[in-house]
């Protein structure tokens, strides 16, 4: 036998056997290589046709490369959505009402646990179609600038800071903290300046000033990209300043990639690229639209426009090299999720399927629902109720409605607790609970016979469960009873419900109104009629039990409004205008019905004098505020401490006040605790008319309390806040 060449012997001595085996393995299948190297290698092995097919949301398999099919489309707004059984947490607007970032992180962690378990179960069964993947188009961090928007329920409200803080906690809970693998990929949407009208979203041009863009519409996106490393950004249907968002070089290149350093992928809203030529009329055909989106920085097309990239290459509108670069960025997400690695390498593959809708997750859903409930009125401390009352009458169109618990973009549960079920389950054994629906959701009863008011007259207390549902508000085509394609052009409670309450009030000794909905409802007449008003949002699968917990005092209400409730639409600018003047607590001059941050409890808190560590602050340095919070009532409760800052000597228009900090403090009766808040230099900056952030010298006021500053909150029974001033030199 001929001896082996010396060079070969040296090779065998230098490289271990494992490395020799890997030498014949494609680089993209080597888990030890960097993600970017693996993604580029995989792209290099594809044909142009294969590359283009991978850039559409329902990417097909490539058997010769062992690439499985993958559908990028998935939702988890407040639980794994549209994929069957899952824990249904309160709708996003309700999660924001908790003002509790730690809770939101725990909720998102539970959601991603269920997402991983469901994904691996599906993959093992060979099922890889829509809603089974690990790329989730949540959260929605658009600013809820106008209560008419039907999708405002999906957001975290009207404030950029609250939206950013809740959004960061949600993203971190979804994506996990493993140094190599993403748990799931979160997606911040809809970038940018997107908040209705729903009926015009495919052709609408959101005209916004540089100041409003920087001051209101962009901060939450910047925070999720730069501080939470969100993996995906979804660009919006609408145009911004005449350019479709998914084709905007300014938004996607200059701001998202260059300024913020975003290194994930951008996905179009579904069929948004088709709108370029069909509705925005900025291109002549689908090939030009696809080319415009690709060159602007949209990597993934939810829709059917990117197959036209083949024509765009033929016409010289884009190059194959540009497709390669975009696809490599897109595929990097799949590698970060471990989708090309052996399953046993994933730290999340062993999460058991039993975690889905498990008792611990249901308990978390109940906690979140309880903390989301906002007590708007409690005349004479009617609440909490004695569970051993002789007779309780439950009525209203939504009392026994299970669907209203869900909100939109939800999963489903086998155990939905309606408000009626929650009350019946919590009432004492000798308490008679009666129920009659009494009224329809949004129209008069066709049968004029009244069999409901007499029951109210005979009860110790009537609990009327009223409001709106996703039949009346929601996305473009989902709200099937909406005359406004999901938007609400009348934000009052439906007139038939008001008339029903008037009949009940005329005979009921005591009246509690539980309101359901995902957006502000103008209810001045209801506020006057009712002894107590509790706003419950769309509270999730445990909503009925959570409402009962609060009604009977097993838990104290502690939710706070993440959006202003106006008295009337007459107090707001036209819906189509995106200028912030006159909108939200930061710029609204009209007195609200219920102010941002408002919510009562079963006890009262006193805020002591604010102590500042300095009264004169050098430019670029922080100031620390301390305030002592005391429970001066007779029941335990959570003080939701809110910190607002006002620039008193600005050279340009600035917000009346801006939220710059918040947190929960649980206090027993008579207990005190000192809250310490550092106000960072960025919070002191203003945005000038050119959209640039500037730190000007001048006087600032810091206000700390349980609600946004204003006289209306005191009229409603809120604790008096504390305030102090300091000067930036």
Buried (B, 14 or more C-beta within 10 A) or exposed (E): EEEEEEEEEEEEEEEEEEEEEBEEEBBBBBBEBEBBBBBBBBBEBBEEEBBBBBBBBBBBEBEEEEBBEBBBBBBBBBBBBBBEBBBBBBBBBBBBBBBBBEBBBBBBBBBBBBBBBBBBBBBEEEEBEBBBBBBBBBBBBBBBBBBBBBBBBBBBBBBBBBBBBBBBBBBBBBBBEEEEBBBBBBBBBBBBBBBBBBBBBBBBBBBBBBBBBBBBBBBBBBBBBBBBBBBBBBBBBBBBBEBBBBBBEBBBBEBBBEEBEBEBBBBBBBBBBBBBBBBBEBBEEBBBBBBBBBBBBBBBBBBBBBBBBBBBBEEEBBEEEBBBBBBBBBBBBBBBBBBBBEEEEBBBBEBEEEBBBBEEBBEBBBBBBBBBBBBBBBBEEBBBBBBEBEBBBBBBBBBBBBBBBBBBBBBBBEEBBBBBBBBBEBBBEEBBBBBBBBBBBBEEBEEEEEEBBEBBEBBBBBBBBBBBBBBBBBBBEBBEBBEBBBBBEEBBBBEBBBEBBEBBBEBBEBBBBBBBBBBBBBBEBBBEBBBBBBBBBBBBBBBBBBBBBBBBBBBBBBBBBBBBBBBEBEBBBEBEBBBBEBBBBBBBEEEBBBBBBBBBBBBBBBBBEBBBEEEEBEEEEBBEBBBBBBBEBEBBBBBBBBBBBBBEEBEEBBBBBBBBBBBBBEBEEEEBBEBEBEBEBEBBBBBBEEBEEEEBEBEBBBBBBBBBBBEBBEEBBBBEBBBBEBBBE
